[in-house]
């Protein structure tokens, strides 16, 4: 039903009906905001990125293959924009660590970029930092469901709505993600002893 509605609105938009595109935005804006918020913690940047997502969707609508699922297509656009954003932030952070004087490479300026540090999601303890690092090392599909479930507290049903996936798929991904996390943490050593398994 949603796919039929989406395709109808896409066709109306391509025919010049801007009201149809406004309806598409209304249908997906909350899920796009939630998706971006899982990756980006700065509220101002979230709003800018959400606007950029819908602007890019509007400009690319002619290229959209109407045999594909519209929701998957726009989530891919949102995810790619977030990846680009985070890549730029990392490049900026790296540039701050460049030597101050080319003649003396031992002198650096180091400015911690805590605003975007994932450890702000949880309290800054050693165990939680290890968990967060392990989460960040997961494949994107596993990382996202773990963040939505354990960092944001969403139900399986809500995660399914955000990602437009069946609850069974969400449960399966979370199960696999937890297993991968335990493997990573126990491989580092001391997982059971430090109580990390209780967090998962």
ZADO-1210 file (C-alpha; in nm, 4 decimals, padded with zeros to 6 digits):
<atoms>
<atom x="00.0000" y="00.0000" z="00.0000" code="UNK" pos="1"/>
<atom x="00.2773" y="00.2453" z="00.0934" code="UNK" pos="2"/>
<atom x="00.4685" y="00.1577" z="-00.2224" code="UNK" pos="3"/>
<atom x="00.1612" y="00.2193" z="-00.4369" code="UNK" pos="4"/>
<atom x="00.1050" y="00.5537" z="-00.2651" code="UNK" pos="5"/>
<atom x="00.4713" y="00.6496" z="-00.3045" code="UNK" pos="6"/>
<atom x="00.4812" y="00.5646" z="-00.6755" code="UNK" pos="7"/>
<atom x="00.1588" y="00.7589" z="-00.7317" code="UNK" pos="8"/>
<atom x="00.3067" y="01.0637" z="-00.5544" code="UNK" pos="9"/>
<atom x="00.6351" y="01.0286" z="-00.7454" code="UNK" pos="10"/>
<atom x="00.4469" y="01.0287" z="-01.0755" code="UNK" pos="11"/>
<atom x="00.2401" y="01.3305" z="-00.9696" code="UNK" pos="12"/>
<atom x="00.5576" y="01.5152" z="-00.8659" code="UNK" pos="13"/>
<atom x="00.7248" y="01.4403" z="-01.1987" code="UNK" pos="14"/>
<atom x="00.4115" y="01.5770" z="-01.3675" code="UNK" pos="15"/>
<atom x="00.4691" y="01.9092" z="-01.1907" code="UNK" pos="16"/>
<atom x="00.2518" y="01.8650" z="-00.8810" code="UNK" pos="17"/>
<atom x="00.4622" y="02.0102" z="-00.5966" code="UNK" pos="18"/>
<atom x="00.1853" y="01.9310" z="-00.3471" code="UNK" pos="19"/>
<atom x="00.2465" y="01.5623" z="-00.4184" code="UNK" pos="20"/>
<atom x="00.6128" y="01.6008" z="-00.3232" code="UNK" pos="21"/>
<atom x="00.5108" y="01.7830" z="-00.0039" code="UNK" pos="22"/>
<atom x="00.3030" y="01.4749" z="00.0812" code="UNK" pos="23"/>
<atom x="00.6056" y="01.2505" z="00.0228" code="UNK" pos="24"/>
<atom x="00.8094" y="01.4707" z="00.2581" code="UNK" pos="25"/>
<atom x="00.5346" y="01.4471" z="00.5231" code="UNK" pos="26"/>
<atom x="00.5299" y="01.0681" z="00.4912" code="UNK" pos="27"/>
<atom x="00.9042" y="01.0271" z="00.5454" code="UNK" pos="28"/>
<atom x="01.0390" y="01.3332" z="00.7282" code="UNK" pos="29"/>
<atom x="01.0175" y="01.1811" z="01.0789" code="UNK" pos="30"/>
<atom x="01.1858" y="00.8567" z="00.9738" code="UNK" pos="31"/>
<atom x="01.4581" y="01.0461" z="00.7877" code="UNK" pos="32"/>
<atom x="01.5210" y="01.2654" z="01.0942" code="UNK" pos="33"/>
<atom x="01.5450" y="00.9569" z="01.3161" code="UNK" pos="34"/>
<atom x="01.7769" y="00.7835" z="01.0727" code="UNK" pos="35"/>
<atom x="02.0091" y="01.0856" z="01.0588" code="UNK" pos="36"/>
<atom x="01.9912" y="01.1379" z="01.4359" code="UNK" pos="37"/>
<atom x="02.1253" y="00.7871" z="01.4866" code="UNK" pos="38"/>
<atom x="02.4406" y="00.8863" z="01.3052" code="UNK" pos="39"/>
<atom x="02.4757" y="01.2607" z="01.3684" code="UNK" pos="40"/>
<atom x="02.4369" y="01.4127" z="01.7144" code="UNK" pos="41"/>
<atom x="02.4389" y="01.7844" z="01.6288" code="UNK" pos="42"/>
<atom x="02.0774" y="01.9095" z="01.5963" code="UNK" pos="43"/>
<atom x="02.1567" y="02.1950" z="01.3585" code="UNK" pos="44"/>
<atom x="02.3413" y="01.9609" z="01.1245" code="UNK" pos="45"/>
<atom x="02.0579" y="01.7071" z="01.1428" code="UNK" pos="46"/>
<atom x="01.8114" y="01.9670" z="01.0125" code="UNK" pos="47"/>
<atom x="02.0502" y="02.0749" z="00.7374" code="UNK" pos="48"/>
<atom x="02.1136" y="01.7152" z="00.6332" code="UNK" pos="49"/>
<atom x="01.7416" y="01.6322" z="00.6313" code="UNK" pos="50"/>
<atom x="01.6779" y="01.9293" z="00.4027" code="UNK" pos="51"/>
<atom x="01.9650" y="01.8187" z="00.1804" code="UNK" pos="52"/>
<atom x="01.8205" y="01.4653" z="00.1647" code="UNK" pos="53"/>
<atom x="01.4840" y="01.5875" z="00.0379" code="UNK" pos="54"/>
<atom x="01.6456" y="01.8364" z="-00.1982" code="UNK" pos="55"/>
<atom x="01.8554" y="01.5564" z="-00.3461" code="UNK" pos="56"/>
<atom x="01.5489" y="01.3306" z="-00.3702" code="UNK" pos="57"/>
<atom x="01.3602" y="01.6029" z="-00.5557" code="UNK" pos="58"/>
<atom x="01.6462" y="01.6624" z="-00.7993" code="UNK" pos="59"/>
<atom x="01.7028" y="01.2897" z="-00.8569" code="UNK" pos="60"/>
<atom x="01.3402" y="01.1836" z="-00.8857" code="UNK" pos="61"/>
<atom x="01.3628" y="01.1466" z="-01.2659" code="UNK" pos="62"/>
<atom x="01.6363" y="00.8867" z="-01.2164" code="UNK" pos="63"/>
<atom x="01.4341" y="00.6827" z="-00.9655" code="UNK" pos="64"/>
<atom x="01.3535" y="00.3340" z="-01.0948" code="UNK" pos="65"/>
<atom x="00.9848" y="00.2937" z="-01.0109" code="UNK" pos="66"/>
<atom x="01.0285" y="-00.0832" z="-00.9909" code="UNK" pos="67"/>
<atom x="01.2394" y="-00.0289" z="-00.6797" code="UNK" pos="68"/>
<atom x="01.1036" y="00.0350" z="-00.3321" code="UNK" pos="69"/>
<atom x="01.0886" y="00.4127" z="-00.2836" code="UNK" pos="70"/>
<atom x="01.1591" y="00.4006" z="00.0916" code="UNK" pos="71"/>
<atom x="01.4775" y="00.1963" z="00.0382" code="UNK" pos="72"/>
<atom x="01.5919" y="00.4446" z="-00.2252" code="UNK" pos="73"/>
<atom x="01.5509" y="00.7507" z="-00.0022" code="UNK" pos="74"/>
<atom x="01.7094" y="00.5766" z="00.2999" code="UNK" pos="75"/>
<atom x="02.0113" y="00.4996" z="00.0816" code="UNK" pos="76"/>
<atom x="02.0354" y="00.8687" z="-00.0116" code="UNK" pos="77"/>
<atom x="02.0107" y="00.9697" z="00.3563" code="UNK" pos="78"/>
<atom x="02.2697" y="00.7123" z="00.4616" code="UNK" pos="79"/>
<atom x="02.5169" y="00.8191" z="00.1902" code="UNK" pos="80"/>
<atom x="02.4830" y="01.1849" z="00.2888" code="UNK" pos="81"/>
<atom x="02.5555" y="01.0949" z="00.6524" code="UNK" pos="82"/>
<atom x="02.8628" y="00.8964" z="00.5480" code="UNK" pos="83"/>
<atom x="02.9878" y="01.1926" z="00.3414" code="UNK" pos="84"/>
<atom x="02.9239" y="01.4276" z="00.6333" code="UNK" pos="85"/>
<atom x="03.1123" y="01.2094" z="00.8830" code="UNK" pos="86"/>
<atom x="03.3993" y="01.1599" z="00.6378" code="UNK" pos="87"/>
<atom x="03.4370" y="01.5381" z="00.6055" code="UNK" pos="88"/>
<atom x="03.4297" y="01.5774" z="00.9850" code="UNK" pos="89"/>
<atom x="03.7060" y="01.3180" z="01.0190" code="UNK" pos="90"/>
<atom x="03.9158" y="01.4908" z="00.7532" code="UNK" pos="91"/>
<atom x="03.8779" y="01.8210" z="00.9377" code="UNK" pos="92"/>
<atom x="03.9815" y="01.6558" z="01.2627" code="UNK" pos="93"/>
<atom x="04.2870" y="01.5000" z="01.0976" code="UNK" pos="94"/>
<atom x="04.3966" y="01.8344" z="00.9547" code="UNK" pos="95"/>
<atom x="04.4104" y="01.9806" z="01.3070" code="UNK" pos="96"/>
<atom x="04.6703" y="01.7209" z="01.3976" code="UNK" pos="97"/>
<atom x="04.9106" y="01.8359" z="01.1277" code="UNK" pos="98"/>
<atom x="05.2495" y="01.9688" z="01.2468" code="UNK" pos="99"/>
<atom x="05.2467" y="02.3403" z="01.3301" code="UNK" pos="100"/>
<atom x="05.5915" y="02.3861" z="01.1819" code="UNK" pos="101"/>
<atom x="05.7094" y="02.1791" z="00.8817" code="UNK" pos="102"/>
<atom x="06.0651" y="02.2110" z="01.0044" code="UNK" pos="103"/>
<atom x="05.9768" y="02.0536" z="01.3390" code="UNK" pos="104"/>
<atom x="05.7379" y="01.7621" z="01.3039" code="UNK" pos="105"/>
<atom x="05.7353" y="01.7001" z="01.6799" code="UNK" pos="106"/>
<atom x="05.5178" y="02.0053" z="01.7504" code="UNK" pos="107"/>
<atom x="05.1465" y="01.9407" z="01.7056" code="UNK" pos="108"/>
<atom x="04.8207" y="02.1042" z="01.7985" code="UNK" pos="109"/>
<atom x="04.5618" y="01.8576" z="01.9221" code="UNK" pos="110"/>
<atom x="04.1995" y="01.9663" z="01.9594" code="UNK" pos="111"/>
<atom x="03.9614" y="01.6938" z="02.0730" code="UNK" pos="112"/>
<atom x="03.6398" y="01.6900" z="01.8726" code="UNK" pos="113"/>
<atom x="03.4060" y="01.5808" z="02.1518" code="UNK" pos="114"/>
<atom x="03.0906" y="01.7240" z="01.9991" code="UNK" pos="115"/>
<atom x="03.0702" y="01.4405" z="01.7497" code="UNK" pos="116"/>
<atom x="03.2309" y="01.1709" z="01.9623" code="UNK" pos="117"/>
<atom x="03.0051" y="00.8630" z="01.9821" code="UNK" pos="118"/>
<atom x="03.0974" y="00.8127" z="02.3492" code="UNK" pos="119"/>
<atom x="02.8639" y="01.1040" z="02.4334" code="UNK" pos="120"/>
<atom x="02.5769" y="00.8642" z="02.3665" code="UNK" pos="121"/>
<atom x="02.6580" y="00.6816" z="02.6896" code="UNK" pos="122"/>
<atom x="02.8521" y="00.7715" z="03.0044" code="UNK" pos="123"/>
<atom x="03.2253" y="00.7850" z="02.9527" code="UNK" pos="124"/>
<atom x="03.3445" y="00.4704" z="03.1243" code="UNK" pos="125"/>
<atom x="03.6125" y="00.2387" z="02.9902" code="UNK" pos="126"/>
<atom x="03.3708" y="-00.0502" z="02.9404" code="UNK" pos="127"/>
<atom x="03.1172" y="00.1650" z="02.7568" code="UNK" pos="128"/>
<atom x="03.3883" y="00.3107" z="02.5358" code="UNK" pos="129"/>
<atom x="03.4928" y="-00.0419" z="02.4422" code="UNK" pos="130"/>
<atom x="03.1333" y="-00.1300" z="02.3583" code="UNK" pos="131"/>
<atom x="03.0900" y="00.1827" z="02.1469" code="UNK" pos="132"/>
<atom x="03.4137" y="00.1139" z="01.9595" code="UNK" pos="133"/>
<atom x="03.2924" y="-00.2391" z="01.8934" code="UNK" pos="134"/>
<atom x="02.9557" y="-00.1091" z="01.7699" code="UNK" pos="135"/>
<atom x="03.1288" y="00.1369" z="01.5352" code="UNK" pos="136"/>
<atom x="03.3283" y="-00.1511" z="01.3843" code="UNK" pos="137"/>
<atom x="03.0128" y="-00.3380" z="01.2808" code="UNK" pos="138"/>
<atom x="02.8726" y="-00.3409" z="00.9287" code="UNK" pos="139"/>
<atom x="02.6283" y="-00.0551" z="00.8703" code="UNK" pos="140"/>
<atom x="02.3125" y="-00.2698" z="00.8812" code="UNK" pos="141"/>
<atom x="02.4083" y="-00.4096" z="01.2245" code="UNK" pos="142"/>
<atom x="02.5424" y="-00.0837" z="01.3645" code="UNK" pos="143"/>
<atom x="02.2198" y="00.1004" z="01.2868" code="UNK" pos="144"/>
<atom x="01.9817" y="-00.1470" z="01.4528" code="UNK" pos="145"/>
<atom x="02.1984" y="-00.1669" z="01.7660" code="UNK" pos="146"/>
<atom x="02.2054" y="00.2118" z="01.7966" code="UNK" pos="147"/>
<atom x="01.8318" y="00.2401" z="01.7475" code="UNK" pos="148"/>
<atom x="01.7576" y="-00.0404" z="01.9947" code="UNK" pos="149"/>
<atom x="02.0151" y="00.0082" z="02.2706" code="UNK" pos="150"/>
<atom x="02.1289" y="00.3707" z="02.2431" code="UNK" pos="151"/>
<atom x="01.7940" y="00.5280" z="02.1513" code="UNK" pos="152"/>
<atom x="01.5606" y="00.2761" z="02.3140" code="UNK" pos="153"/>
<atom x="01.3309" y="00.2169" z="02.0166" code="UNK" pos="154"/>
<atom x="01.1050" y="-00.0893" z="02.0101" code="UNK" pos="155"/>
<atom x="01.1406" y="-00.3528" z="01.7375" code="UNK" pos="156"/>
<atom x="00.8194" y="-00.2224" z="01.5851" code="UNK" pos="157"/>
<atom x="00.9480" y="00.1371" z="01.5755" code="UNK" pos="158"/>
<atom x="01.2817" y="00.0289" z="01.4271" code="UNK" pos="159"/>
<atom x="01.0907" y="-00.1623" z="01.1611" code="UNK" pos="160"/>
<atom x="00.8952" y="00.1518" z="01.0745" code="UNK" pos="161"/>
<atom x="01.2066" y="00.3699" z="01.0636" code="UNK" pos="162"/>
<atom x="01.3979" y="00.1305" z="00.8388" code="UNK" pos="163"/>
<atom x="01.0911" y="00.0048" z="00.6540" code="UNK" pos="164"/>
<atom x="01.1776" y="-00.3567" z="00.7334" code="UNK" pos="165"/>
<atom x="00.9765" y="-00.6489" z="00.8805" code="UNK" pos="166"/>
<atom x="01.0083" y="-00.7004" z="01.2571" code="UNK" pos="167"/>
<atom x="01.1528" y="-01.0467" z="01.1905" code="UNK" pos="168"/>
<atom x="01.4387" y="-00.8926" z="00.9923" code="UNK" pos="169"/>
<atom x="01.5027" y="-00.6380" z="01.2695" code="UNK" pos="170"/>
<atom x="01.5149" y="-00.9108" z="01.5374" code="UNK" pos="171"/>
<atom x="01.7465" y="-01.1207" z="01.3222" code="UNK" pos="172"/>
<atom x="01.9864" y="-00.8292" z="01.2630" code="UNK" pos="173"/>
<atom x="01.9905" y="-00.7356" z="01.6314" code="UNK" pos="174"/>
<atom x="02.0584" y="-01.0981" z="01.7291" code="UNK" pos="175"/>
<atom x="02.3462" y="-01.1218" z="01.4816" code="UNK" pos="176"/>
<atom x="02.4801" y="-00.7811" z="01.5830" code="UNK" pos="177"/>
<atom x="02.4846" y="-00.8808" z="01.9519" code="UNK" pos="178"/>
<atom x="02.6650" y="-01.2041" z="01.8669" code="UNK" pos="179"/>
<atom x="02.9259" y="-01.0155" z="01.6638" code="UNK" pos="180"/>
<atom x="02.9719" y="-00.7645" z="01.9463" code="UNK" pos="181"/>
<atom x="03.0257" y="-01.0380" z="02.2030" code="UNK" pos="182"/>
<atom x="03.2796" y="-01.2064" z="01.9741" code="UNK" pos="183"/>
<atom x="03.4665" y="-00.8765" z="01.9311" code="UNK" pos="184"/>
<atom x="03.4638" y="-00.7895" z="02.3017" code="UNK" pos="185"/>
<atom x="03.5584" y="-01.1344" z="02.4266" code="UNK" pos="186"/>
<atom x="03.8347" y="-01.1585" z="02.1693" code="UNK" pos="187"/>
<atom x="03.9842" y="-00.8444" z="02.3238" code="UNK" pos="188"/>
<atom x="03.9819" y="-01.0303" z="02.6534" code="UNK" pos="189"/>
<atom x="03.8068" y="-00.9909" z="02.9826" code="UNK" pos="190"/>
<atom x="03.4565" y="-00.9459" z="02.8439" code="UNK" pos="191"/>
<atom x="03.2914" y="-01.1817" z="03.0882" code="UNK" pos="192"/>
<atom x="03.5029" y="-01.0669" z="03.3799" code="UNK" pos="193"/>
<atom x="03.4305" y="-00.6981" z="03.3216" code="UNK" pos="194"/>
<atom x="03.0592" y="-00.7546" z="03.2904" code="UNK" pos="195"/>
<atom x="03.0399" y="-00.6513" z="02.9293" code="UNK" pos="196"/>
<atom x="02.8087" y="-00.9393" z="02.8443" code="UNK" pos="197"/>
<atom x="02.5402" y="-00.7887" z="03.0700" code="UNK" pos="198"/>
<atom x="02.5331" y="-00.4802" z="02.8493" code="UNK" pos="199"/>
<atom x="02.4472" y="-00.6936" z="02.5462" code="UNK" pos="200"/>
</atoms>
